[in-house]
Amino acid sequence: MRLSEFELELMQLFWEKKESTAPSIHHTLEQKRPVSYSTVKTIIDRLEKKGALERKSKSGRTILYSPLIGKQNYNKSLVNSFIDRVFLGNSRPLAAHILQSESLTAEDIQYLEEILKLRKQELK
């Protein structure tokens, strides 16, 4: 599933809140930048049509939505798609770039070493 930047921004709010209404999402977004309620509602409707959100309940005209796709699953598919498009399916150059070019703390390096250790054990 492909999401636009704005759709992804709304999904981040739904993942954070677990369940929410269009007015609540609009209020949260409006704190960051000017955006109309109708724009937010249109994007929520689009996310529902894409299968990213579902209607949980309705109180009067207010609908409670919740995410149908998980943040980790979406992020994983997004990263895999990025690796396929940019690195032709080979993740090694991406990993090398992160290790060589990004500023990593000792804690980051320890975390990465633990992941590598677990992956090595899986290969045995």
MOPAC internal coordinates of N, CA, C and O (Angstrom, degrees):
PM7 1SCF
backbone

  N    0.0000 0     0.00 0     0.00 0    0    0    0
  C    1.4417 1     0.00 0     0.00 0    1    0    0
  C    1.5254 1   108.73 1     0.00 0    2    1    0
  O    1.2310 1   121.25 1   -50.88 1    3    2    1
  N    1.3125 1   115.22 1   129.12 1    3    2    1
  C    1.4634 1   120.61 1   178.00 1    5    3    2
  C    1.5165 1   109.24 1   -99.82 1    6    5    3
  O    1.2310 1   121.01 1   -45.89 1    7    6    5
  N    1.3156 1   115.68 1   134.11 1    7    6    5
  C    1.4560 1   121.63 1   177.58 1    9    7    6
  C    1.5197 1   109.41 1  -122.30 1   10    9    7
  O    1.2310 1   120.91 1   -39.66 1   11   10    9
  N    1.3281 1   115.86 1   140.34 1   11   10    9
  C    1.4575 1   119.82 1   174.05 1   13   11   10
  C    1.5307 1   108.33 1   -70.98 1   14   13   11
  O    1.2310 1   120.43 1   -11.32 1   15   14   13
  N    1.3156 1   116.78 1   168.68 1   15   14   13
  C    1.4690 1   119.97 1   179.05 1   17   15   14
  C    1.5240 1   111.35 1   -59.35 1   18   17   15
  O    1.2310 1   120.41 1   139.24 1   19   18   17
  N    1.3350 1   116.82 1   -40.76 1   19   18   17
  C    1.4591 1   120.05 1  -179.23 1   21   19   18
  C    1.5277 1   110.77 1   -69.22 1   22   21   19
  O    1.2310 1   120.22 1   139.41 1   23   22   21
  N    1.3392 1   117.18 1   -40.59 1   23   22   21
  C    1.4586 1   120.36 1   176.26 1   25   23   22
  C    1.5257 1   110.17 1   -61.13 1   26   25   23
  O    1.2310 1   120.44 1   137.92 1   27   26   25
  N    1.3173 1   116.76 1   -42.08 1   27   26   25
  C    1.4601 1   120.68 1   179.16 1   29   27   26
  C    1.5292 1   110.93 1   -65.00 1   30   29   27
  O    1.2310 1   120.43 1   142.49 1   31   30   29
  N    1.3321 1   116.78 1   -37.51 1   31   30   29
  C    1.4671 1   120.36 1   177.27 1   33   31   30
  C    1.5346 1   110.53 1   -61.60 1   34   33   31
  O    1.2310 1   120.41 1   138.03 1   35   34   33
  N    1.3237 1   116.83 1   -41.97 1   35   34   33
  C    1.4629 1   119.90 1   177.29 1   37   35   34
  C    1.5219 1   111.06 1   -66.69 1   38   37   35
  O    1.2310 1   120.59 1   137.99 1   39   38   37
  N    1.3321 1   116.47 1   -42.01 1   39   38   37
  C    1.4660 1   119.38 1   178.96 1   41   39   38
  C    1.5238 1   111.15 1   -61.22 1   42   41   39
  O    1.2310 1   120.30 1   142.67 1   43   42   41
  N    1.3362 1   117.04 1   -37.33 1   43   42   41
  C    1.4758 1   119.80 1   177.41 1   45   43   42
  C    1.5321 1   109.64 1   -57.56 1   46   45   43
  O    1.2310 1   120.40 1   138.88 1   47   46   45
  N    1.3278 1   116.84 1   -41.12 1   47   46   45
  C    1.4674 1   120.54 1   178.94 1   49   47   46
  C    1.5230 1   111.25 1   -66.71 1   50   49   47
  O    1.2310 1   120.13 1   138.98 1   51   50   49
  N    1.3307 1   117.35 1   -41.02 1   51   50   49
  C    1.4642 1   119.89 1   177.99 1   53   51   50
  C    1.5249 1   111.04 1   -66.35 1   54   53   51
  O    1.2310 1   120.03 1   140.54 1   55   54   53
  N    1.3319 1   117.56 1   -39.46 1   55   54   53
  C    1.4719 1   119.63 1   177.65 1   57   55   54
  C    1.5221 1   110.36 1   -63.75 1   58   57   55
  O    1.2310 1   120.74 1   141.96 1   59   58   57
  N    1.3051 1   116.20 1   -38.04 1   59   58   57
  C    1.4655 1   120.68 1  -179.98 1   61   59   58
  C    1.5283 1   111.46 1   -68.88 1   62   61   59
  O    1.2310 1   120.42 1   136.86 1   63   62   61
  N    1.3385 1   116.81 1   -43.14 1   63   62   61
  C    1.4671 1   121.47 1  -174.83 1   65   63   62
  C    1.5345 1   113.17 1   -88.59 1   66   65   63
  O    1.2310 1   119.83 1   164.00 1   67   66   65
  N    1.3217 1   117.93 1   -16.00 1   67   66   65
  C    1.4777 1   125.24 1  -177.00 1   69   67   66
  C    1.5326 1   111.77 1    74.36 1   70   69   67
  O    1.2310 1   119.91 1   130.14 1   71   70   69
  N    1.3194 1   117.77 1   -49.86 1   71   70   69
  C    1.4600 1   123.20 1   175.75 1   73   71   70
  C    1.5175 1   107.29 1  -141.40 1   74   73   71
  O    1.2310 1   120.93 1   -34.04 1   75   74   73
  N    1.3298 1   115.82 1   145.96 1   75   74   73
  C    1.4550 1   118.39 1   179.66 1   77   75   74
  C    1.5175 1   110.42 1  -163.66 1   78   77   75
  O    1.2310 1   121.41 1   -11.62 1   79   78   77
  N    1.3191 1   114.90 1   168.38 1   79   78   77
  C    1.4531 1   122.18 1   177.23 1   81   79   78
  C    1.5244 1   109.20 1  -108.58 1   82   81   79
  O    1.2310 1   120.69 1   -18.10 1   83   82   81
  N    1.3145 1   116.30 1   161.90 1   83   82   81
  C    1.4666 1   120.28 1   177.37 1   85   83   82
  C    1.5337 1   111.14 1   -59.78 1   86   85   83
  O    1.2310 1   118.80 1   135.89 1   87   86   85
  N    1.3480 1   119.90 1   -44.11 1   87   86   85
  C    1.4670 1   118.69 1   178.37 1   89   87   86
  C    1.5327 1   113.42 1   -60.47 1   90   89   87
  O    1.2310 1   120.45 1   142.43 1   91   90   89
  N    1.3222 1   116.74 1   -37.57 1   91   90   89
  C    1.4624 1   120.29 1   179.35 1   93   91   90
  C    1.5320 1   111.06 1   -67.55 1   94   93   91
  O    1.2310 1   120.64 1   136.18 1   95   94   93
  N    1.3312 1   116.39 1   -43.82 1   95   94   93
  C    1.4725 1   120.63 1   178.19 1   97   95   94
  C    1.5269 1   109.60 1   -63.15 1   98   97   95
  O    1.2310 1   120.74 1   137.36 1   99   98   97
  N    1.3283 1   116.19 1   -42.64 1   99   98   97
  C    1.4695 1   120.46 1   178.24 1  101   99   98
  C    1.5232 1   110.67 1   -60.08 1  102  101   99
  O    1.2310 1   120.37 1   134.79 1  103  102  101
  N    1.3103 1   116.90 1   -45.21 1  103  102  101
  C    1.4699 1   120.96 1   179.87 1  105  103  102
  C    1.5313 1   111.02 1   -60.03 1  106  105  103
  O    1.2310 1   120.27 1   136.50 1  107  106  105
  N    1.3190 1   117.08 1   -43.50 1  107  106  105
  C    1.4717 1   121.41 1   179.76 1  109  107  106
  C    1.5231 1   110.57 1   -63.80 1  110  109  107
  O    1.2310 1   120.12 1   134.20 1  111  110  109
  N    1.3336 1   117.38 1   -45.80 1  111  110  109
  C    1.4613 1   121.00 1   179.88 1  113  111  110
  C    1.5246 1   112.11 1   -65.23 1  114  113  111
  O    1.2310 1   121.41 1   142.58 1  115  114  113
  N    1.3204 1   114.90 1   -37.42 1  115  114  113
  C    1.4564 1   120.15 1  -177.90 1  117  115  114
  C    1.5321 1   112.05 1   -63.92 1  118  117  115
  O    1.2310 1   120.42 1   157.55 1  119  118  117
  N    1.3191 1   116.80 1   -22.45 1  119  118  117
  C    1.4580 1   121.26 1   176.77 1  121  119  118
  C    1.5236 1   110.88 1   -69.36 1  122  121  119
  O    1.2310 1   120.55 1   152.92 1  123  122  121
  N    1.3355 1   116.55 1   -27.08 1  123  122  121
  C    1.4648 1   122.13 1  -178.12 1  125  123  122
  C    1.5217 1   112.61 1   -90.17 1  126  125  123
  O    1.2310 1   120.86 1   140.94 1  127  126  125
  N    1.3469 1   115.96 1   -39.06 1  127  126  125
  C    1.4655 1   120.49 1  -175.99 1  129  127  126
  C    1.5188 1   109.23 1  -164.08 1  130  129  127
  O    1.2310 1   120.88 1   -20.60 1  131  130  129
  N    1.3222 1   115.93 1   159.40 1  131  130  129
  C    1.4734 1   117.97 1   179.26 1  133  131  130
  C    1.5286 1   110.70 1   -69.85 1  134  133  131
  O    1.2310 1   120.90 1   -51.05 1  135  134  133
  N    1.3052 1   115.89 1   128.95 1  135  134  133
  C    1.4620 1   122.04 1   177.78 1  137  135  134
  C    1.5315 1   106.89 1  -153.56 1  138  137  135
  O    1.2310 1   120.70 1   -41.63 1  139  138  137
  N    1.3154 1   116.28 1   138.37 1  139  138  137
  C    1.4640 1   119.19 1  -178.08 1  141  139  138
  C    1.5257 1   110.49 1   -80.50 1  142  141  139
  O    1.2310 1   121.54 1   -26.22 1  143  142  141
  N    1.3240 1   114.67 1   153.78 1  143  142  141
  C    1.4567 1   120.21 1   177.58 1  145  143  142
  C    1.5247 1   110.23 1   -61.86 1  146  145  143
  O    1.2310 1   120.35 1   139.09 1  147  146  145
  N    1.3410 1   116.93 1   -40.91 1  147  146  145
  C    1.4655 1   119.77 1  -177.61 1  149  147  146
  C    1.5298 1   111.60 1   -62.42 1  150  149  147
  O    1.2310 1   120.25 1   145.26 1  151  150  149
  N    1.3261 1   117.13 1   -34.74 1  151  150  149
  C    1.4653 1   120.41 1   177.13 1  153  151  150
  C    1.5246 1   110.39 1   -65.36 1  154  153  151
  O    1.2310 1   120.84 1   134.40 1  155  154  153
  N    1.3267 1   116.01 1   -45.60 1  155  154  153
  C    1.4682 1   120.69 1   179.29 1  157  155  154
  C    1.5255 1   109.86 1   -61.68 1  158  157  155
  O    1.2310 1   120.24 1   134.96 1  159  158  157
  N    1.3223 1   117.15 1   -45.04 1  159  158  157
  C    1.4625 1   120.98 1  -178.97 1  161  159  158
  C    1.5254 1   111.11 1   -64.11 1  162  161  159
  O    1.2310 1   120.18 1   141.21 1  163  162  161
  N    1.3328 1   117.27 1   -38.79 1  163  162  161
  C    1.4711 1   121.05 1   177.33 1  165  163  162
  C    1.5256 1   110.76 1   -61.45 1  166  165  163
  O    1.2310 1   120.49 1   136.47 1  167  166  165
  N    1.3259 1   116.66 1   -43.53 1  167  166  165
  C    1.4713 1   120.58 1   179.82 1  169  167  166
  C    1.5246 1   110.44 1   -67.00 1  170  169  167
  O    1.2310 1   120.08 1   140.09 1  171  170  169
  N    1.3235 1   117.45 1   -39.91 1  171  170  169
  C    1.4656 1   120.54 1   177.45 1  173  171  170
  C    1.5329 1   109.83 1   -62.09 1  174  173  171
  O    1.2310 1   120.22 1   136.63 1  175  174  173
  N    1.3342 1   117.18 1   -43.37 1  175  174  173
  C    1.4624 1   120.40 1   177.38 1  177  175  174
  C    1.5301 1   110.75 1   -61.23 1  178  177  175
  O    1.2310 1   120.67 1   139.82 1  179  178  177
  N    1.3212 1   116.33 1   -40.18 1  179  178  177
  C    1.4631 1   120.96 1   178.96 1  181  179  178
  C    1.5362 1   110.29 1   -64.58 1  182  181  179
  O    1.2310 1   120.32 1   138.20 1  183  182  181
  N    1.3280 1   116.99 1   -41.80 1  183  182  181
  C    1.4680 1   121.11 1   178.47 1  185  183  182
  C    1.5247 1   110.94 1   -64.32 1  186  185  183
  O    1.2310 1   120.89 1   144.42 1  187  186  185
  N    1.3228 1   115.91 1   -35.58 1  187  186  185
  C    1.4626 1   119.41 1   177.01 1  189  187  186
  C    1.5318 1   110.10 1   -66.36 1  190  189  187
  O    1.2310 1   119.84 1   136.97 1  191  190  189
  N    1.3305 1   117.91 1   -43.03 1  191  190  189
  C    1.4635 1   121.25 1   178.83 1  193  191  190
  C    1.5235 1   111.80 1   -64.43 1  194  193  191
  O    1.2310 1   120.22 1   146.61 1  195  194  193
  N    1.3240 1   117.18 1   -33.39 1  195  194  193
  C    1.4678 1   121.18 1   178.80 1  197  195  194
  C    1.5257 1   112.33 1   -75.28 1  198  197  195
  O    1.2310 1   120.37 1   167.33 1  199  198  197
  N    1.3345 1   116.90 1   -12.67 1  199  198  197
  C    1.4533 1   120.42 1  -178.43 1  201  199  198
  C    1.5143 1   113.62 1    87.58 1  202  201  199
  O    1.2310 1   120.21 1  -162.58 1  203  202  201
  N    1.3200 1   117.20 1    17.42 1  203  202  201
  C    1.4641 1   121.28 1   178.93 1  205  203  202
  C    1.5238 1   111.62 1   -88.61 1  206  205  203
  O    1.2310 1   120.43 1   151.97 1  207  206  205
  N    1.3335 1   116.79 1   -28.03 1  207  206  205
  C    1.4664 1   122.70 1   179.62 1  209  207  206
  C    1.5195 1   109.78 1  -126.49 1  210  209  207
  O    1.2310 1   121.25 1   -24.03 1  211  210  209
  N    1.3249 1   115.21 1   155.97 1  211  210  209
  C    1.4560 1   120.18 1   173.08 1  213  211  210
  C    1.5192 1   109.73 1  -134.29 1  214  213  211
  O    1.2310 1   121.15 1   -26.98 1  215  214  213
  N    1.3067 1   115.41 1   153.02 1  215  214  213
  C    1.4675 1   121.41 1   175.89 1  217  215  214
  C    1.5240 1   107.87 1   -80.61 1  218  217  215
  O    1.2310 1   120.93 1   -55.68 1  219  218  217
  N    1.3164 1   115.83 1   124.32 1  219  218  217
  C    1.4662 1   120.07 1   179.97 1  221  219  218
  C    1.5226 1   111.30 1   -93.15 1  222  221  219
  O    1.2310 1   121.06 1   137.18 1  223  222  221
  N    1.3302 1   115.58 1   -42.82 1  223  222  221
  C    1.4589 1   119.33 1  -179.82 1  225  223  222
  C    1.5265 1   108.82 1  -161.04 1  226  225  223
  O    1.2310 1   121.82 1    -8.10 1  227  226  225
  N    1.3380 1   114.12 1   171.90 1  227  226  225
  C    1.4588 1   119.76 1  -178.97 1  229  227  226
  C    1.5166 1   108.60 1  -138.97 1  230  229  227
  O    1.2310 1   121.25 1   -45.34 1  231  230  229
  N    1.3353 1   115.21 1   134.66 1  231  230  229
  C    1.4578 1   121.21 1   176.09 1  233  231  230
  C    1.5221 1   107.14 1  -127.78 1  234  233  231
  O    1.2310 1   120.43 1   -76.88 1  235  234  233
  N    1.3223 1   116.78 1   103.12 1  235  234  233
  C    1.4563 1   119.97 1  -172.70 1  237  235  234
  C    1.5124 1   108.90 1    67.58 1  238  237  235
  O    1.2310 1   120.90 1    57.56 1  239  238  237
  N    1.3395 1   115.89 1  -122.44 1  239  238  237
  C    1.4637 1   119.99 1   177.74 1  241  239  238
  C    1.5301 1   112.20 1   -97.91 1  242  241  239
  O    1.2310 1   120.21 1   177.49 1  243  242  241
  N    1.3204 1   117.20 1    -2.51 1  243  242  241
  C    1.4645 1   121.50 1  -177.43 1  245  243  242
  C    1.5235 1   110.36 1   -91.31 1  246  245  243
  O    1.2310 1   121.43 1   -53.02 1  247  246  245
  N    1.3261 1   114.87 1   126.98 1  247  246  245
  C    1.4656 1   121.61 1  -177.44 1  249  247  246
  C    1.5303 1   109.41 1  -108.77 1  250  249  247
  O    1.2310 1   120.85 1   -44.95 1  251  250  249
  N    1.3135 1   115.98 1   135.05 1  251  250  249
  C    1.4626 1   122.13 1   175.85 1  253  251  250
  C    1.5272 1   107.96 1   -95.79 1  254  253  251
  O    1.2310 1   120.78 1   -56.44 1  255  254  253
  N    1.3269 1   116.12 1   123.56 1  255  254  253
  C    1.4746 1   122.66 1  -179.03 1  257  255  254
  C    1.5240 1   110.04 1  -110.35 1  258  257  255
  O    1.2310 1   121.51 1   -26.84 1  259  258  257
  N    1.3283 1   114.71 1   153.16 1  259  258  257
  C    1.4647 1   120.00 1   172.17 1  261  259  258
  C    1.5278 1   108.46 1  -140.92 1  262  261  259
  O    1.2310 1   120.77 1   -26.06 1  263  262  261
  N    1.3401 1   116.14 1   153.94 1  263  262  261
  C    1.4699 1   119.54 1  -179.06 1  265  263  262
  C    1.5212 1   112.03 1   -69.90 1  266  265  263
  O    1.2310 1   121.19 1   -39.93 1  267  266  265
  N    1.3222 1   115.34 1   140.07 1  267  266  265
  C    1.4692 1   121.37 1   173.80 1  269  267  266
  C    1.5183 1   111.10 1   -96.59 1  270  269  267
  O    1.2310 1   120.59 1   157.83 1  271  270  269
  N    1.3253 1   116.47 1   -22.17 1  271  270  269
  C    1.4611 1   120.65 1   178.26 1  273  271  270
  C    1.5249 1   108.28 1  -108.74 1  274  273  271
  O    1.2310 1   120.72 1   -37.62 1  275  274  273
  N    1.3108 1   116.23 1   142.38 1  275  274  273
  C    1.4592 1   120.74 1   179.88 1  277  275  274
  C    1.5233 1   111.53 1   -84.50 1  278  277  275
  O    1.2310 1   121.11 1   -29.40 1  279  278  277
  N    1.2910 1   115.48 1   150.60 1  279  278  277
  C    1.4620 1   121.22 1  -179.40 1  281  279  278
  C    1.5259 1   110.97 1   -61.04 1  282  281  279
  O    1.2310 1   120.00 1   134.23 1  283  282  281
  N    1.3306 1   117.60 1   -45.77 1  283  282  281
  C    1.4651 1   120.39 1  -178.04 1  285  283  282
  C    1.5235 1   111.29 1   -64.69 1  286  285  283
  O    1.2310 1   120.34 1   138.35 1  287  286  285
  N    1.3247 1   116.95 1   -41.65 1  287  286  285
  C    1.4672 1   119.83 1   179.09 1  289  287  286
  C    1.5180 1   110.74 1   -64.56 1  290  289  287
  O    1.2310 1   120.60 1   137.91 1  291  290  289
  N    1.3212 1   116.46 1   -42.09 1  291  290  289
  C    1.4619 1   119.38 1   179.87 1  293  291  290
  C    1.5260 1   110.00 1   -65.16 1  294  293  291
  O    1.2310 1   120.69 1   133.60 1  295  294  293
  N    1.3450 1   116.28 1   -46.40 1  295  294  293
  C    1.4609 1   119.56 1  -179.75 1  297  295  294
  C    1.5212 1   111.56 1   -60.60 1  298  297  295
  O    1.2310 1   120.51 1   140.09 1  299  298  297
  N    1.3175 1   116.63 1   -39.91 1  299  298  297
  C    1.4648 1   120.23 1   179.63 1  301  299  298
  C    1.5205 1   110.82 1   -62.83 1  302  301  299
  O    1.2310 1   120.21 1   135.27 1  303  302  301
  N    1.3330 1   117.21 1   -44.73 1  303  302  301
  C    1.4628 1   119.26 1  -179.72 1  305  303  302
  C    1.5223 1   110.93 1   -68.56 1  306  305  303
  O    1.2310 1   120.09 1   146.13 1  307  306  305
  N    1.3272 1   117.44 1   -33.87 1  307  306  305
  C    1.4623 1   121.60 1   177.73 1  309  307  306
  C    1.5318 1   110.61 1   -65.70 1  310  309  307
  O    1.2310 1   120.19 1   135.85 1  311  310  309
  N    1.3251 1   117.25 1   -44.15 1  311  310  309
  C    1.4634 1   121.39 1   178.79 1  313  311  310
  C    1.5248 1   110.26 1   -65.99 1  314  313  311
  O    1.2310 1   120.42 1   137.12 1  315  314  313
  N    1.3334 1   116.80 1   -42.88 1  315  314  313
  C    1.4717 1   119.84 1   178.49 1  317  315  314
  C    1.5256 1   111.24 1   -61.53 1  318  317  315
  O    1.2310 1   120.43 1   139.00 1  319  318  317
  N    1.3209 1   116.78 1   -41.00 1  319  318  317
  C    1.4590 1   120.83 1   177.70 1  321  319  318
  C    1.5304 1   110.57 1   -64.06 1  322  321  319
  O    1.2310 1   120.55 1   138.65 1  323  322  321
  N    1.3238 1   116.55 1   -41.35 1  323  322  321
  C    1.4653 1   121.68 1   177.88 1  325  323  322
  C    1.5301 1   110.62 1   -61.44 1  326  325  323
  O    1.2310 1   120.42 1   134.66 1  327  326  325
  N    1.3224 1   116.80 1   -45.34 1  327  326  325
  C    1.4664 1   121.20 1   179.59 1  329  327  326
  C    1.5255 1   110.35 1   -62.82 1  330  329  327
  O    1.2310 1   120.70 1   138.00 1  331  330  329
  N    1.3242 1   116.27 1   -42.00 1  331  330  329
  C    1.4691 1   119.48 1   178.41 1  333  331  330
  C    1.5238 1   111.83 1   -62.28 1  334  333  331
  O    1.2310 1   120.39 1   134.88 1  335  334  333
  N    1.3317 1   116.86 1   -45.12 1  335  334  333
  C    1.4704 1   120.85 1  -175.85 1  337  335  334
  C    1.5207 1   112.38 1   -74.27 1  338  337  335
  O    1.2310 1   120.09 1   134.35 1  339  338  337
  N    1.3287 1   117.44 1   -45.65 1  339  338  337
  C    1.4637 1   121.22 1  -172.01 1  341  339  338
  C    1.5251 1   112.43 1   -88.40 1  342  341  339
  O    1.2310 1   120.26 1   142.39 1  343  342  341
  N    1.3203 1   117.10 1   -37.61 1  343  342  341
  C    1.4624 1   121.06 1  -174.89 1  345  343  342
  C    1.5231 1   112.95 1  -114.16 1  346  345  343
  O    1.2310 1   120.48 1  -163.92 1  347  346  345
  N    1.3339 1   116.69 1    16.08 1  347  346  345
  C    1.4744 1   122.81 1   178.15 1  349  347  346
  C    1.5315 1   112.12 1    52.35 1  350  349  347
  O    1.2310 1   121.01 1  -141.08 1  351  350  349
  N    1.3264 1   115.67 1    38.92 1  351  350  349
  C    1.4571 1   121.17 1   175.95 1  353  351  350
  C    1.5121 1   115.45 1    84.14 1  354  353  351
  O    1.2310 1   119.78 1   178.53 1  355  354  353
  N    1.3235 1   118.02 1    -1.47 1  355  354  353
  C    1.4687 1   122.02 1  -178.49 1  357  355  354
  C    1.5297 1   108.69 1  -101.27 1  358  357  355
  O    1.2310 1   120.27 1   -68.48 1  359  358  357
  N    1.3223 1   117.09 1   111.52 1  359  358  357
  C    1.4623 1   121.22 1  -176.61 1  361  359  358
  C    1.5365 1   113.31 1   -81.83 1  362  361  359
  O    1.2310 1   119.88 1   167.37 1  363  362  361
  N    1.3210 1   117.83 1   -12.63 1  363  362  361
  C    1.4669 1   121.20 1  -177.62 1  365  363  362
  C    1.5353 1   112.64 1   -56.80 1  366  365  363
  O    1.2310 1   118.75 1   133.21 1  367  366  365
  N    1.3497 1   119.99 1   -46.79 1  367  366  365
  C    1.4696 1   118.98 1   179.55 1  369  367  366
  C    1.5397 1   112.69 1   -62.33 1  370  369  367
  O    1.2310 1   120.34 1   145.77 1  371  370  369
  N    1.3294 1   116.95 1   -34.23 1  371  370  369
  C    1.4628 1   119.95 1   177.70 1  373  371  370
  C    1.5235 1   110.31 1   -66.49 1  374  373  371
  O    1.2310 1   120.49 1   134.42 1  375  374  373
  N    1.3301 1   116.66 1   -45.58 1  375  374  373
  C    1.4622 1   120.69 1   178.82 1  377  375  374
  C    1.5266 1   110.18 1   -61.82 1  378  377  375
  O    1.2310 1   120.25 1   137.41 1  379  378  377
  N    1.3266 1   117.13 1   -42.59 1  379  378  377
  C    1.4711 1   120.93 1   178.88 1  381  379  378
  C    1.5247 1   110.49 1   -62.69 1  382  381  379
  O    1.2310 1   120.32 1   137.83 1  383  382  381
  N    1.3099 1   117.00 1   -42.17 1  383  382  381
  C    1.4628 1   120.26 1   178.94 1  385  383  382
  C    1.5273 1   111.23 1   -60.43 1  386  385  383
  O    1.2310 1   120.86 1   133.91 1  387  386  385
  N    1.3177 1   115.96 1   -46.09 1  387  386  385
  C    1.4667 1   120.03 1  -179.75 1  389  387  386
  C    1.5280 1   110.41 1   -61.10 1  390  389  387
  O    1.2310 1   120.39 1   135.32 1  391  390  389
  N    1.3278 1   116.86 1   -44.68 1  391  390  389
  C    1.4602 1   120.25 1  -177.57 1  393  391  390
  C    1.5262 1   112.57 1   -69.54 1  394  393  391
  O    1.2310 1   120.16 1   145.37 1  395  394  393
  N    1.3364 1   117.29 1   -34.63 1  395  394  393
  C    1.4620 1   120.44 1  -175.93 1  397  395  394
  C    1.5246 1   113.22 1   -89.99 1  398  397  395
  O    1.2310 1   119.58 1   146.64 1  399  398  397
  N    1.3168 1   118.40 1   -33.36 1  399  398  397
  C    1.4579 1   120.77 1  -169.47 1  401  399  398
  C    1.5223 1   114.84 1  -104.30 1  402  401  399
  O    1.2310 1   120.11 1   153.39 1  403  402  401
  N    1.3012 1   117.40 1   -26.61 1  403  402  401
  C    1.4611 1   119.76 1  -177.27 1  405  403  402
  C    1.5217 1   109.73 1   -86.46 1  406  405  403
  O    1.2310 1   121.19 1   -31.72 1  407  406  405
  N    1.3291 1   115.33 1   148.28 1  407  406  405
  C    1.4702 1   118.62 1   176.33 1  409  407  406
  C    1.5304 1   107.72 1   -82.61 1  410  409  407
  O    1.2310 1   121.34 1   -66.62 1  411  410  409
  N    1.3092 1   115.05 1   113.38 1  411  410  409
  C    1.4578 1   122.44 1  -177.73 1  413  411  410
  C    1.5200 1   110.26 1  -107.90 1  414  413  411
  O    1.2310 1   121.01 1   -40.55 1  415  414  413
  N    1.3114 1   115.67 1   139.45 1  415  414  413
  C    1.4603 1   120.69 1   175.80 1  417  415  414
  C    1.5299 1   108.45 1   -85.92 1  418  417  415
  O    1.2310 1   120.83 1   -11.23 1  419  418  417
  N    1.3042 1   116.02 1   168.77 1  419  418  417
  C    1.4653 1   120.42 1   175.82 1  421  419  418
  C    1.5267 1   109.68 1   -60.33 1  422  421  419
  O    1.2310 1   120.66 1   143.76 1  423  422  421
  N    1.3182 1   116.34 1   -36.24 1  423  422  421
  C    1.4649 1   121.29 1   177.98 1  425  423  422
  C    1.5305 1   110.50 1   -64.89 1  426  425  423
  O    1.2310 1   119.96 1   138.62 1  427  426  425
  N    1.3252 1   117.67 1   -41.38 1  427  426  425
  C    1.4670 1   121.72 1   176.87 1  429  427  426
  C    1.5238 1   110.52 1   -60.33 1  430  429  427
  O    1.2310 1   120.70 1   133.79 1  431  430  429
  N    1.3183 1   116.26 1   -46.21 1  431  430  429
  C    1.4649 1   121.14 1  -178.09 1  433  431  430
  C    1.5208 1   110.69 1   -64.64 1  434  433  431
  O    1.2310 1   120.46 1   139.07 1  435  434  433
  N    1.3242 1   116.72 1   -40.93 1  435  434  433
  C    1.4617 1   120.23 1   177.76 1  437  435  434
  C    1.5329 1   110.31 1   -62.55 1  438  437  435
  O    1.2310 1   120.38 1   137.61 1  439  438  437
  N    1.3083 1   116.89 1   -42.39 1  439  438  437
  C    1.4616 1   122.00 1   177.98 1  441  439  438
  C    1.5299 1   110.45 1   -60.00 1  442  441  439
  O    1.2310 1   120.23 1   133.38 1  443  442  441
  N    1.3314 1   117.16 1   -46.62 1  443  442  441
  C    1.4583 1   121.75 1   179.45 1  445  443  442
  C    1.5290 1   111.45 1   -64.12 1  446  445  443
  O    1.2310 1   120.40 1   141.18 1  447  446  445
  N    1.3205 1   116.85 1   -38.82 1  447  446  445
  C    1.4715 1   120.69 1   177.94 1  449  447  446
  C    1.5270 1   110.81 1   -63.25 1  450  449  447
  O    1.2310 1   120.54 1   141.24 1  451  450  449
  N    1.3377 1   116.58 1   -38.76 1  451  450  449
  C    1.4670 1   120.38 1   178.43 1  453  451  450
  C    1.5304 1   110.51 1   -64.98 1  454  453  451
  O    1.2310 1   120.31 1   138.69 1  455  454  453
  N    1.3226 1   117.02 1   -41.31 1  455  454  453
  C    1.4622 1   120.82 1   178.09 1  457  455  454
  C    1.5282 1   109.74 1   -62.90 1  458  457  455
  O    1.2310 1   120.24 1   135.31 1  459  458  457
  N    1.3339 1   117.15 1   -44.69 1  459  458  457
  C    1.4673 1   120.51 1   179.28 1  461  459  458
  C    1.5230 1   111.26 1   -62.49 1  462  461  459
  O    1.2310 1   120.70 1   139.47 1  463  462  461
  N    1.3165 1   116.26 1   -40.53 1  463  462  461
  C    1.4617 1   120.38 1   179.03 1  465  463  462
  C    1.5336 1   110.43 1   -61.14 1  466  465  463
  O    1.2310 1   120.15 1   136.16 1  467  466  465
  N    1.3443 1   117.32 1   -43.84 1  467  466  465
  C    1.4646 1   120.88 1   178.21 1  469  467  466
  C    1.5262 1   111.32 1   -64.40 1  470  469  467
  O    1.2310 1   120.56 1   138.72 1  471  470  469
  N    1.3068 1   116.54 1   -41.28 1  471  470  469
  C    1.4778 1   120.26 1   179.57 1  473  471  470
  C    1.5193 1   110.80 1   -64.49 1  474  473  471
  O    1.2310 1   119.76 1   140.89 1  475  474  473
  N    1.3433 1   118.07 1   -39.11 1  475  474  473
  C    1.4539 1   120.86 1   177.36 1  477  475  474
  C    1.5290 1   110.93 1   -62.18 1  478  477  475
  O    1.2310 1   120.60 1   138.93 1  479  478  477
  N    1.3291 1   116.47 1   -41.07 1  479  478  477
  C    1.4590 1   120.52 1   179.23 1  481  479  478
  C    1.5322 1   110.98 1   -64.16 1  482  481  479
  O    1.2310 1   120.35 1   145.15 1  483  482  481
  N    1.3354 1   116.94 1   -34.85 1  483  482  481
  C    1.4634 1   120.41 1   178.64 1  485  483  482
  C    1.5228 1   111.81 1   -66.46 1  486  485  483
  O    1.2310 1   119.95 1   153.00 1  487  486  485
  N    1.3323 1   117.71 1   -27.00 1  487  486  485
  C    1.4645 1   121.70 1  -178.33 1  489  487  486
  C    1.5328 1   112.20 1   -77.97 1  490  489  487
  O    1.2310 1   120.33 1   162.50 1  491  490  489
  N    1.2977 1   116.97 1   -17.50 1  491  490  489
  C    1.4793 1   120.39 1  -177.69 1  493  491  490
  C    1.4964 1   111.94 1   -77.16 1  494  493  491
  O    1.2310 1   120.10 1   180.00 1  495  494  493

